[in-house]
Amino acid sequence: MSSDTITQGLSRARRGVGSGGSGRQAAPAPRKPSNANRMPGHRSRSATLLGFALPSLILLVLLNVYPVVYAGQQSTRNGDLLSAGNFVGLQNYLSVVQEPVFWHAALFTLIFTIVGVFGSWALGLAMALLLRTKIPANGVFRVLLLLPWVVPVVVSATAWNWLVATPQSPFPVIAQFFGLGNPLFLADPALAQVLVCIYKVWISFPFMMMMMSSALASVDTNVYEASKVDGAGPWQTFRLITLPIISRTTYISWILMTIFCVNDFPTIFLLTGGGPVQSTQTLVVMAYITVFQNYQTGPGVAIAFLMTIVLVIISVLLYRQIRKVNIE
Amino acid sequence: MSADSALPGTLTVGVNASRTRKAPAAGERGKWGRFVGILVITAIVLIPIAAVLILSFTPALGSTASGFTTENYVDAFTQTDVLTWLTNSLIVTLATVIVAVAVAAPAGYVLSRGRNRLVSGYSLVLFIVQSLPVVTSVIPLFILFAQLQLVDNLLGVTIIYVGSTMSVAVWMMAAYFDSIPITLEEAAWMDGTSVFGSFIRIVLRNSLPGILSTAIFCFLLAWNDYLIASVFLRSDQNKTLPVGLETFFQQNQANWGLVMTVAVVMMLPPILIFALLNRYFSVGGIGGSLAGR
């Protein structure tokens, strides 16, 4: 049954793209007589395609779908890492939602995501635009600027730690030199929040740079020359020509980066551990700490599952939106 | 310390270099202006990475060496478990890359060539799965893997990495297959080749850049992962580099030279891969494949 549908899809795609194709047809016949002798047998073909998809399907169900379902179940129990525990209804959710820390974490997740997405986009786009112009050693910069994204987070978190952690670290010393006191980035809640956001932008902008570069590469340079002839200034050119052309990639990159930021764990955990006084905890970090440091499995899973529900709804909506954007 | 003095140093060289040349035309001057601008930005961006490198060549506390030294590297490989961690990381990462590409390539083919409700449902599931936080599935997987004796086991983490790279890997492969015209396969089918045969001999043969791109993505994900490794790998001889470095850092906070040496060992493989294969890697493919169906 299912394999038949896959095959139909294949034959439709083939007829759409192929040389003798009849374009888009509303109701494709499962087997067209004219095609029958140039395709491998119907049955073997569908079996092959099902076989192609099967390993990945098994892995997806076993490693991604099953755990989420299990987590949903576990969030209504008072178990721990080893035993399932008893059914407690929505008690875990209630206890989590009543804590101010949870709402603080939710708010910081939002701030962290907004700064992460738009900060890295702005910087990445600026770099992509700059690298598009004639600059000596262009290719070298292109590779060097990817490094923050390529270097493992554990490594860069260690390096940032060295730069800011103690009063003798370089950044506090430099700040003191400019008369800004001796800021302790990891001890002050507000400064730690700012630092984590900057760190996230630092890690993420190369990804945005790559996305934007590939979008800009498809822009015809003649368009710019035409606009120059028409007397458009650089800002006008950017706003009226460049932005609309890269809008689709921009939109998709925002979605991807939002997902990356909301689900980000190591960036925050390795730099601040969620501290000081839980100021840099996002929901993911809070869930991890609740389970693995406070050993409250039920509430921790409840936080994670709440996020999961919200993300499933958002991603289904976004998925439709993306497809719409694509059709236009 | 030396990072401070060295970085402005590189900057001055750059500024002087651009000053020595005379800019005859306005466009030419703009070119060098932009060069200086991007040089400054790159230098600022690379401060943390430069710090790692420089500190790893700086003598450790209580060491008799002065100035530039490779002493930390000798110490790291003789006195710490870094070699074990490196081996573990390499095994886990390479296994992940091979299995993930082998599973994702045929699945990507189905996604690329099939256009019907079932396939787009599959695509939606992939999109949802990759947008979920890993934390949610870590605990159920931990309980499951504990029963299967896969906790504190390199095979266990490899299986999870394959699962977590799967959705994006399938997309990236599908996006590349989209760029291969189906007419090639049709010709082969006319000659009596099976779908499987044409997939191996025509599609895969022409997909080296797509395969490399996917492989690099899987490599980065498995090599850099901290969360899963920190939960699943408990004993010292099973740790991969990220967990190894983190615990080592917690225990030797004052000994920056040694810590940064382990960090260099860890960041070198991904940097080398990017330096060599960077032209094959395109994240544009991720966006394209997302929008493409």
Boltz contact constraints between the chains, C-beta under 6 A:
constraints:
  - contact:
      token1: [A, 2]
      token2: [B, 118]
      max_distance: 6.0
  - contact:
      token1: [A, 5]
      token2: [B, 116]
      max_distance: 6.0
  - contact:
      token1: [A, 5]
      token2: [B, 118]
      max_distance: 6.0
  - contact:
      token1: [A, 6]
      token2: [B, 114]
      max_distance: 6.0
  - contact:
      token1: [A, 8]
      token2: [B, 116]
      max_distance: 6.0
  - contact:
      token1: [A, 9]
      token2: [B, 114]
      max_distance: 6.0
  - contact:
      token1: [A, 9]
      token2: [B, 115]
      max_distance: 6.0
  - contact:
      token1: [A, 9]
      token2: [B, 116]
      max_distance: 6.0
  - contact:
      token1: [A, 9]
      token2: [B, 119]
      max_distance: 6.0
  - contact:
      token1: [A, 10]
      token2: [B, 113]
      max_distance: 6.0
  - contact:
      token1: [A, 10]
      token2: [B, 114]
      max_distance: 6.0
  - contact:
      token1: [A, 13]
      token2: [B, 113]
      max_distance: 6.0
  - contact:
      token1: [A, 13]
      token2: [B, 115]
      max_distance: 6.0
  - contact:
      token1: [A, 14]
      token2: [B, 182]
      max_distance: 6.0
  - contact:
      token1: [A, 17]
      token2: [B, 182]
      max_distance: 6.0
  - contact:
      token1: [A, 18]
      token2: [B, 186]
      max_distance: 6.0
  - contact:
      token1: [A, 38]
      token2: [B, 189]
      max_distance: 6.0
  - contact:
      token1: [A, 38]
      token2: [B, 190]
      max_distance: 6.0
  - contact:
      token1: [A, 39]
      token2: [B, 189]
      max_distance: 6.0
  - contact:
      token1: [A, 40]
      token2: [B, 189]
      max_distance: 6.0
  - contact:
      token1: [A, 40]
      token2: [B, 194]
      max_distance: 6.0
  - contact:
      token1: [A, 40]
      token2: [B, 195]
      max_distance: 6.0
  - contact:
      token1: [A, 45]
      token2: [B, 195]
      max_distance: 6.0
  - contact:
      token1: [A, 48]
      token2: [B, 195]
      max_distance: 6.0
  - contact:
      token1: [A, 48]
      token2: [B, 196]
      max_distance: 6.0
  - contact:
      token1: [A, 49]
      token2: [B, 110]
      max_distance: 6.0
  - contact:
      token1: [A, 52]
      token2: [B, 106]
      max_distance: 6.0
  - contact:
      token1: [A, 52]
      token2: [B, 109]
      max_distance: 6.0
  - contact:
      token1: [A, 52]
      token2: [B, 110]
      max_distance: 6.0
  - contact:
      token1: [A, 53]
      token2: [B, 107]
      max_distance: 6.0
  - contact:
      token1: [A, 53]
      token2: [B, 110]
      max_distance: 6.0
  - contact:
      token1: [A, 55]
      token2: [B, 103]
      max_distance: 6.0
  - contact:
      token1: [A, 56]
      token2: [B, 103]
      max_distance: 6.0
  - contact:
      token1: [A, 56]
      token2: [B, 107]
      max_distance: 6.0
  - contact:
      token1: [A, 56]
      token2: [B, 166]
      max_distance: 6.0
  - contact:
      token1: [A, 59]
      token2: [B, 163]
      max_distance: 6.0
  - contact:
      token1: [A, 59]
      token2: [B, 166]
      max_distance: 6.0
  - contact:
      token1: [A, 63]
      token2: [B, 163]
      max_distance: 6.0
  - contact:
      token1: [A, 64]
      token2: [B, 129]
      max_distance: 6.0
  - contact:
      token1: [A, 64]
      token2: [B, 163]
      max_distance: 6.0
  - contact:
      token1: [A, 67]
      token2: [B, 137]
      max_distance: 6.0
  - contact:
      token1: [A, 67]
      token2: [B, 140]
      max_distance: 6.0
  - contact:
      token1: [A, 67]
      token2: [B, 141]
      max_distance: 6.0
  - contact:
      token1: [A, 68]
      token2: [B, 136]
      max_distance: 6.0
  - contact:
      token1: [A, 70]
      token2: [B, 140]
      max_distance: 6.0
  - contact:
      token1: [A, 71]
      token2: [B, 136]
      max_distance: 6.0
  - contact:
      token1: [A, 71]
      token2: [B, 140]
      max_distance: 6.0
  - contact:
      token1: [A, 130]
      token2: [B, 38]
      max_distance: 6.0
  - contact:
      token1: [A, 133]
      token2: [B, 34]
      max_distance: 6.0
  - contact:
      token1: [A, 134]
      token2: [B, 31]
      max_distance: 6.0
  - contact:
      token1: [A, 135]
      token2: [B, 34]
      max_distance: 6.0
  - contact:
      token1: [A, 135]
      token2: [B, 35]
      max_distance: 6.0
  - contact:
      token1: [A, 136]
      token2: [B, 35]
      max_distance: 6.0
  - contact:
      token1: [A, 141]
      token2: [B, 38]
      max_distance: 6.0
  - contact:
      token1: [A, 141]
      token2: [B, 42]
      max_distance: 6.0
  - contact:
      token1: [A, 143]
      token2: [B, 278]
      max_distance: 6.0
  - contact:
      token1: [A, 144]
      token2: [B, 42]
      max_distance: 6.0
  - contact:
      token1: [A, 147]
      token2: [B, 49]
      max_distance: 6.0
  - contact:
      token1: [A, 150]
      token2: [B, 270]
      max_distance: 6.0
  - contact:
      token1: [A, 150]
      token2: [B, 274]
      max_distance: 6.0
  - contact:
      token1: [A, 151]
      token2: [B, 49]
      max_distance: 6.0
  - contact:
      token1: [A, 151]
      token2: [B, 267]
      max_distance: 6.0
  - contact:
      token1: [A, 152]
      token2: [B, 224]
      max_distance: 6.0
  - contact:
      token1: [A, 152]
      token2: [B, 266]
      max_distance: 6.0
  - contact:
      token1: [A, 152]
      token2: [B, 267]
      max_distance: 6.0
  - contact:
      token1: [A, 154]
      token2: [B, 226]
      max_distance: 6.0
  - contact:
      token1: [A, 154]
      token2: [B, 242]
      max_distance: 6.0
  - contact:
      token1: [A, 154]
      token2: [B, 245]
      max_distance: 6.0
  - contact:
      token1: [A, 154]
      token2: [B, 246]
      max_distance: 6.0
  - contact:
      token1: [A, 155]
      token2: [B, 263]
      max_distance: 6.0
  - contact:
      token1: [A, 155]
      token2: [B, 266]
      max_distance: 6.0
  - contact:
      token1: [A, 155]
      token2: [B, 267]
      max_distance: 6.0
  - contact:
      token1: [A, 156]
      token2: [B, 48]
      max_distance: 6.0
  - contact:
      token1: [A, 158]
      token2: [B, 249]
      max_distance: 6.0
  - contact:
      token1: [A, 158]
      token2: [B, 263]
      max_distance: 6.0
  - contact:
      token1: [A, 159]
      token2: [B, 48]
      max_distance: 6.0
  - contact:
      token1: [A, 159]
      token2: [B, 51]
      max_distance: 6.0
  - contact:
      token1: [A, 159]
      token2: [B, 52]
      max_distance: 6.0
  - contact:
      token1: [A, 160]
      token2: [B, 48]
      max_distance: 6.0
  - contact:
      token1: [A, 170]
      token2: [B, 4]
      max_distance: 6.0
  - contact:
      token1: [A, 210]
      token2: [B, 283]
      max_distance: 6.0
  - contact:
      token1: [A, 211]
      token2: [B, 283]
      max_distance: 6.0
  - contact:
      token1: [A, 211]
      token2: [B, 287]
      max_distance: 6.0
  - contact:
      token1: [A, 214]
      token2: [B, 284]
      max_distance: 6.0
  - contact:
      token1: [A, 249]
      token2: [B, 287]
      max_distance: 6.0
  - contact:
      token1: [A, 252]
      token2: [B, 287]
      max_distance: 6.0
  - contact:
      token1: [A, 252]
      token2: [B, 290]
      max_distance: 6.0
  - contact:
      token1: [A, 252]
      token2: [B, 291]
      max_distance: 6.0
  - contact:
      token1: [A, 259]
      token2: [B, 131]
      max_distance: 6.0
  - contact:
      token1: [A, 263]
      token2: [B, 133]
      max_distance: 6.0
  - contact:
      token1: [A, 265]
      token2: [B, 227]
      max_distance: 6.0
  - contact:
      token1: [A, 266]
      token2: [B, 226]
      max_distance: 6.0
  - contact:
      token1: [A, 284]
      token2: [B, 133]
      max_distance: 6.0
  - contact:
      token1: [A, 284]
      token2: [B, 135]
      max_distance: 6.0
  - contact:
      token1: [A, 287]
      token2: [B, 135]
      max_distance: 6.0
  - contact:
      token1: [A, 288]
      token2: [B, 135]
      max_distance: 6.0
  - contact:
      token1: [A, 301]
      token2: [B, 139]
      max_distance: 6.0
  - contact:
      token1: [A, 304]
      token2: [B, 135]
      max_distance: 6.0
  - contact:
      token1: [A, 304]
      token2: [B, 136]
      max_distance: 6.0
  - contact:
      token1: [A, 307]
      token2: [B, 133]
      max_distance: 6.0
  - contact:
      token1: [A, 308]
      token2: [B, 132]
      max_distance: 6.0
  - contact:
      token1: [A, 308]
      token2: [B, 136]
      max_distance: 6.0
  - contact:
      token1: [A, 311]
      token2: [B, 131]
      max_distance: 6.0
  - contact:
      token1: [A, 311]
      token2: [B, 132]
      max_distance: 6.0
  - contact:
      token1: [A, 312]
      token2: [B, 128]
      max_distance: 6.0
  - contact:
      token1: [A, 315]
      token2: [B, 127]
      max_distance: 6.0
  - contact:
      token1: [A, 315]
      token2: [B, 128]
      max_distance: 6.0
  - contact:
      token1: [A, 315]
      token2: [B, 131]
      max_distance: 6.0
  - contact:
      token1: [A, 319]
      token2: [B, 124]
      max_distance: 6.0
  - contact:
      token1: [A, 319]
      token2: [B, 127]
      max_distance: 6.0
  - contact:
      token1: [A, 322]
      token2: [B, 291]
      max_distance: 6.0
  - contact:
      token1: [A, 326]
      token2: [B, 291]
      max_distance: 6.0
